């Protein structure tokens, strides 16, 4: 297959549609020349210094007619995102001028970039490692300030640095073992089983610290799928509207208003929640409502967090007792809504069954109890507070899996050392751990995996 990594590529880097400006990015060995064929200004683009911005017009060479008034930024290799020559054309934001300029670039020497190809080139050219590349898409998709801060730390190499330190420790230990194997009479470092035990223990502690925050990291990165469940007319939609700070769902006093699952993304104490306002779960002859109830039951099974809403003004029904049995043992909070109405619900029974910290009295109508609910959610997932901003969370499923495999290999090596097995056998497990850590940062990873990772990126990034 032809090598496409040296092509000059181009793509639109801003969302399509009307806007103040749009940016078209060009990268590759011919980036300046390709853009220069279209750009008209006082100084030819090939003659301008790097990291400068120039005013002019994009012109169609076929007829000499100007297409748009633009600003062109030139960044020459290796001081660019891709470590190649990069040109960025800032034009008026609109479908027609953006499309025309891209078409001209493609007609005069560039090809359309694949999704994530600019970031992929930054990785292949050594500007960033794989964890930093993956952090780019996390930055784009971050749904909360905490998720953004986590992705920013990853992009700046916080996790990479820890992984590289672990790999360095493994290389040093394997080197000691090689000396012991090849020159047992000159065992200068005394790479004995005791030394292997000591080094493995220290590395396992560091891996343990990284993996300890994996659950919190995944929550910050992906959010918590939260199902709001309960019988019809208990205030589920009112609760969603209160959490979303807008009238997202229709609220009436008619039971069964919500016929489908409504989704909304909110942030609670730095934790992104994907709220699912479900149809009231009850037996019904209405075919449309039956479909909504079935979808509600599926949402209940798949949720990471369940907000079970009850009416303070009504006693527990048999349906509600059945739902209580289904959510016991799962991350859930019982919302006793409509506390502005007279009490007919046995709240003491709920407290005995779920515990006082998981029963939250509220009045969604009067917007009372929201702070307590938000604190209960934070307590449930982070023990009340998210760690300091300098905490390194592992949030990517691929990273978590590789770190767990590296930990198992180190545990095998430590156990083998404790059993005083031959050190050349122990070396196998140490090398496996080193390889697993290498896959995290991309030092040892297949082309297929690289393609899969970057295919998730948007076009132009």
C-alpha positions in Angstrom: 0.0 0.0 0.0 1.3 3.5 -0.7 2.6 5.5 2.2 0.0 8.2 3.0 1.8 9.6 6.0 3.8 12.0 3.8 0.8 13.4 1.9 -0.3 17.0 2.4 -3.7 16.8 4.0 -6.5 19.4 4.5 -9.8 19.5 6.4 -12.2 22.0 8.0 -11.4 22.2 11.7 -14.5 24.2 12.9 -18.1 23.0 12.9 -20.0 23.4 9.7 -22.6 26.1 9.5 -22.9 29.9 9.8 -20.5 31.6 12.2 -18.1 34.5 12.6 -15.1 32.6 11.3 -14.2 29.1 10.1 -10.7 27.5 10.1 -9.3 25.2 7.5 -6.1 23.4 8.4 -3.5 22.1 6.0 -0.5 19.9 7.1 2.3 18.2 5.3 5.5 18.9 3.3 3.6 20.8 0.6 1.2 22.7 2.9 2.8 26.1 2.3 3.1 25.6 -1.4 -0.5 24.3 -1.8 -2.0 27.2 0.2 0.4 29.6 -1.7 -1.2 28.7 -5.0 -4.5 30.2 -3.8 -3.4 33.0 -1.5 -2.8 36.5 -2.7 -1.1 39.0 -0.6 1.8 41.5 -0.6 4.4 38.7 0.1 4.2 35.2 -1.4 3.4 32.6 1.3 6.5 30.6 0.6 8.7 33.6 1.6 7.0 34.5 5.0 8.7 33.5 8.3 7.2 30.8 10.5 4.6 31.6 13.1 3.2 34.6 11.4 -0.3 35.7 10.3 -1.0 37.3 6.9 -4.0 39.2 5.5 -5.1 38.6 1.9 -7.5 36.8 -0.3 -8.1 33.2 -1.5 -8.4 33.3 -5.2 -9.5 30.7 -7.7 -6.5 30.3 -10.1 -8.9 29.2 -12.9 -10.5 32.7 -13.3 -8.6 34.9 -10.8 -11.8 35.7 -8.9 -11.5 36.1 -5.1 -13.3 33.5 -3.1 -12.9 35.0 0.4 -11.0 37.5 2.5 -8.9 35.6 4.9 -6.1 35.5 7.5 -3.5 32.8 6.9 -1.2 31.5 9.7 2.0 29.7 8.8 3.8 27.3 11.2 6.8 25.5 9.8 8.1 22.1 10.9 8.9 21.0 13.5 7.3 23.8 15.6 3.7 22.8 14.9 1.1 20.5 16.2 1.9 17.8 13.7 5.6 18.6 13.5 5.0 19.2 9.8 4.5 22.4 7.9 1.0 23.6 8.9 -1.1 26.4 7.4 -4.4 27.5 8.9 -6.8 29.6 6.8 -9.3 31.7 8.8 -12.1 32.6 6.6 -15.7 33.8 7.0 -17.9 31.3 8.7 -20.4 30.0 6.1 -21.1 26.8 4.2 -20.2 28.2 0.8 -16.9 30.0 1.3 -15.6 27.1 3.5 -16.5 24.5 1.0 -15.1 26.5 -1.9 -11.7 27.0 -0.2 -11.5 23.3 0.8 -12.3 22.2 -2.8 -9.6 24.5 -4.2 -7.0 23.1 -1.7 -7.9 19.5 -2.7 -7.7 20.4 -6.4 -4.2 21.9 -6.0 -2.3 19.3 -4.2 -3.8 18.4 -0.9 -6.0 15.4 0.0 -8.9 15.3 2.4 -7.7 14.3 5.9 -9.1 11.3 7.6 -10.8 11.6 11.0 -8.2 12.4 13.6 -5.3 12.4 11.1 -3.7 15.6 12.3 -3.5 14.3 15.9 -2.4 10.9 14.5 0.5 12.6 12.7 1.4 14.4 16.0 1.7 11.0 17.6 3.6 9.3 14.7 6.0 12.2 14.6 6.8 12.0 18.3 5.2 15.2 19.5 2.8 13.5 21.8 2.4 9.9 23.1 -0.8 7.8 22.8 -2.2 8.8 26.2 -1.8 12.5 25.3 -3.5 11.9 21.9 -6.4 10.1 23.5 -6.7 13.1 26.0 -7.3 15.4 23.0 -10.6 13.6 22.2 -11.4 13.7 26.0 -10.9 17.5 26.0 -13.3 17.8 23.1 -16.0 15.6 24.7 -15.5 16.8 28.3 -18.9 17.5 29.9 -17.7 19.2 33.2 -15.0 21.4 34.5 -13.5 18.4 36.3 -13.5 16.2 33.2 -11.9 19.0 31.3 -9.2 19.4 34.0 -8.5 15.6 34.0 -8.2 15.6 30.2 -5.9 18.6 30.3 -3.6 16.9 32.8 -3.5 13.8 30.6 -2.8 16.0 27.5 0.2 17.6 29.3 1.6 14.2 30.1 0.7 13.6 33.8 -0.1 9.9 33.3 2.7 9.4 30.7 5.3 10.6 33.1 4.2 8.0 35.7 4.2 5.2 33.2 7.6 6.1 31.9 9.0 6.2 35.4 7.6 2.7 36.0 9.1 1.4 32.7 12.5 2.9 33.6 12.4 1.1 37.0 11.5 -2.2 35.1 14.4 -1.7 32.6 16.8 -1.1 35.5 15.7 -4.2 37.3 15.8 -6.3 34.1 19.3 -5.0 33.5 20.4 -6.1 37.0 18.9 -9.5 36.3 20.7 -9.8 33.0 24.0 -9.1 34.7 23.2 -11.7 37.3 22.4 -14.3 34.6 25.4 -13.5 32.3 28.0 -12.8 35.0 26.9 -14.5 38.2 30.4 -14.1 39.7 30.1 -10.3 39.3 26.8 -9.7 40.8 27.6 -6.1 41.5 24.0 -5.0 42.3 23.2 -8.4 43.9 20.1 -8.8 41.7 18.7 -11.4 44.0 15.2 -12.5 44.7 15.1 -10.1 47.7 15.9 -7.2 45.4 13.2 -8.3 42.9 10.7 -8.5 45.7 11.5 -5.0 46.9 11.4 -3.4 43.5 8.2 -5.2 42.5 6.5 -4.2 45.8 7.3 -0.5 45.1 6.0 -0.7 41.5 2.9 -2.5 42.6 2.2 0.3 45.1 2.4 2.9 42.4 0.2 0.9 40.1 -2.3 0.5 43.0 -2.4 4.2 43.4 -3.1 4.8 39.7 -5.8 2.1 39.6 -7.4 3.3 42.9 -8.8 6.3 41.1 -9.9 4.4 38.0 -13.6 4.3 39.0 -13.6 8.1 39.7 -11.7 8.7 36.5 -14.2 6.9 34.4 -17.0 8.7 36.1 -15.4 12.1 35.3 -14.7 11.1 31.7 -17.8 9.2 30.8 -20.4 10.5 33.3 -22.9 8.6 35.4 -25.9 7.1 33.6 -28.7 8.1 36.0 -32.2 6.7 35.8 -35.1 8.6 37.4 -37.7 6.0 38.2 -41.0 5.7 40.0 -44.7 5.5 39.5 -46.5 8.0 37.3 -47.1 11.5 38.7 -44.6 11.3 41.6 -42.5 14.2 40.2 -39.8 12.5 38.1 -40.0 15.1 35.3 -40.1 18.0 37.8 -36.9 16.6 39.4 -35.2 16.4 35.9 -36.2 20.0 35.2 -34.9 21.1 38.6 -31.5 19.4 38.1 -31.3 20.6 34.5 -32.3 24.2 35.6 -34.7 24.4 32.7 -38.1 23.0 31.6 -36.8 20.0 29.7 -39.7 17.7 30.4 -43.5 18.2 30.2 -45.0 18.4 33.7 -48.7 17.9 34.4 -50.9 16.4 37.1 -52.1 13.8 34.6 -50.5 10.4 35.3 -48.5 8.9 32.3 -47.5 12.2 30.7 -44.0 11.0 30.0 -44.3 8.2 27.4 -40.6 7.8 26.5 -37.1 8.1 28.1 -35.9 11.8 28.0 -32.1 12.3 28.2 -30.3 15.4 29.7 -26.7 16.0 30.6 -26.1 17.9 33.9 -23.2 18.4 36.2 -23.6 17.9 39.9 -20.6 18.9 42.1 -18.2 18.4 39.2 -19.8 15.0 38.3 -21.4 14.7 34.9 -24.7 12.9 35.0 -26.6 11.6 32.0 -30.2 11.9 33.4 -32.9 9.6 32.0 -36.4 10.7 32.9 -38.3 7.5 32.4 -42.0 6.8 31.9 -43.8 5.9 35.1 -43.5 2.2 35.8 -47.0 0.7 36.2 -49.3 -1.8 34.6 -51.2 -0.2 31.8 -53.4 -1.2 28.9 -52.2 1.8 26.8 -50.0 0.3 24.1 -47.8 3.5 23.7 -47.4 3.7 27.5 -46.5 0.0 27.6 -43.6 0.7 25.3 -42.4 3.6 27.5 -42.6 1.4 30.6 -40.6 -1.3 29.0 -37.9 1.3 28.0 -38.0 2.5 31.6 -37.3 -1.0 32.9 -34.3 -1.3 30.5 -33.0 2.0 31.7 -33.3 0.8 35.3 -31.2 -2.3 34.5 -28.4 -0.3 32.7 -28.1 2.7 35.0 -25.1 3.5 37.1 -27.2 5.5 39.5 -30.9 5.2 40.3 -33.0 8.0 41.7 -36.2 6.4 43.0 -38.9 9.0 43.4 -41.7 8.5 45.8 -44.7 10.7 46.7 -44.6 12.0 50.3 -48.4 12.4 50.1 -49.1 8.7 49.2 -48.4 5.4 51.0 -46.1 2.8 49.3 -47.8 0.8 46.6 -47.1 -2.9 45.8 -45.4 -1.7 42.5 -43.1 0.6 44.5 -42.2 -2.2 47.0 -41.3 -4.3 44.0 -39.0 -1.5 42.6 -37.4 -1.2 46.0 -36.5 -4.8 46.0 -34.9 -4.4 42.5 -32.7 -1.5 43.4 -31.4 -2.8 46.8 -27.7 -3.4 46.6 -27.2 -1.0 43.7 -26.1 2.7 43.8 -29.4 4.4 44.4 -31.0 7.2 46.3 -34.6 7.4 47.4 -36.2 10.8 46.7 -39.2 11.5 48.9 -40.8 14.2 46.8 -43.7 16.6 47.5 -42.7 17.2 51.1 -44.8 20.4 50.9 -47.9 18.1 51.0 -49.2 16.2 54.1 -47.2 13.1 55.1 -48.8 9.7 54.2 -45.6 7.8 53.4 -43.8 5.7 56.0 -40.4 7.4 55.7 -39.0 5.5 58.7 -39.4 2.3 56.8 -37.4 3.7 54.0 -34.6 4.9 56.3 -34.5 1.4 58.0 -34.2 -0.3 54.6 -31.8 2.1 52.7 -30.1 4.0 55.5 -30.5 7.7 56.4 -27.9 8.9 53.9 -29.7 7.5 51.0 -33.2 8.9 51.7 -33.5 12.5 50.5 -36.7 14.5 51.3 -37.5 17.1 48.6 -40.0 19.4 47.1 -39.3 19.8 43.5 -42.2 22.2 43.1 -40.7 24.6 45.7 -37.1 23.7 44.8 -36.3 22.5 48.3 -33.8 19.8 49.1 -31.6 20.1 46.0 -28.4 20.8 47.9 -28.9 17.7 50.0 -29.5 15.6 46.9 -26.4 16.9 45.2 -24.3 16.2 48.3 -25.8 12.7 48.5 -24.8 12.0 44.9 -21.3 13.3 45.6 -21.0 11.2 48.7 -22.1 8.1 46.8 -19.5 8.4 44.1 -16.6 10.3 45.7 -17.0 10.0 49.4 -18.1 13.7 49.5 -15.3 15.3 47.5 -13.3 14.8 44.4 -9.5 14.7 45.0 -7.3 17.7 44.5 -6.7 19.0 40.9 -3.2 17.5 40.9 -4.6 13.9 41.3 -3.8 11.7 38.4 -6.9 9.7 37.5 -6.9 6.9 35.1 -10.1 7.2 33.1 -9.6 5.4 29.8 -10.9 1.8 29.6 -7.9 0.7 27.5 -5.5 2.2 30.0 -7.2 0.6 33.0 -7.1 -2.9 31.3 -3.4 -2.6 30.4 -2.5 -1.3 33.9 -4.4 -4.2 35.5 -2.5 -6.7 33.2 0.8 -5.1 34.1 -0.1 -5.4 37.8 -0.9 -9.1 37.4 2.5 -9.6 35.7 4.3 -7.9 38.5 2.4 -9.9 41.1 3.5 -13.0 39.3 7.1 -11.8 39.3 7.0 -10.9 43.0 5.4 -14.3 43.9 8.0 -16.1 41.9 10.8 -14.2 43.6 9.3 -15.1 47.0 9.2 -18.8 46.0 12.9 -18.4 44.9 12.2 -19.5 41.3 15.0 -19.1 38.7 15.4 -15.4 38.0 15.4 -16.0 34.2 11.8 -17.2 34.7 11.0 -14.1 36.7 12.4 -12.0 33.8 9.5 -13.2 31.6 6.9 -11.6 33.8 8.9 -8.4 34.2 9.2 -8.0 30.5 5.4 -8.6 30.1 4.7 -5.8 32.6 7.1 -3.6 30.7 5.3 -4.3 27.4 1.8 -3.7 28.9 3.0 -0.3 30.1 4.5 0.4 26.7 1.1 -0.2 25.1 -0.5 2.5 27.4 1.7 5.3 26.0 2.0 3.8 22.5 5.7 2.6 22.6 4.5 -0.9 21.6 1.1 -0.9 19.9 -0.3 -2.3 16.7 -1.2 -0.2 13.6 -4.8 -1.5 13.8 -5.2 -0.2 17.4 -3.8 3.2 16.3 -6.2 3.4 13.4 -9.1 2.4 15.7 -8.2 5.1 18.3 -7.9 7.9 15.9 -11.0 6.9 13.9 -13.0 8.2 16.9 -11.8 11.7 16.3 -13.8 14.3 14.4 -12.7 15.4 10.9 -10.1 18.2 11.1 -8.6 17.3 14.5 
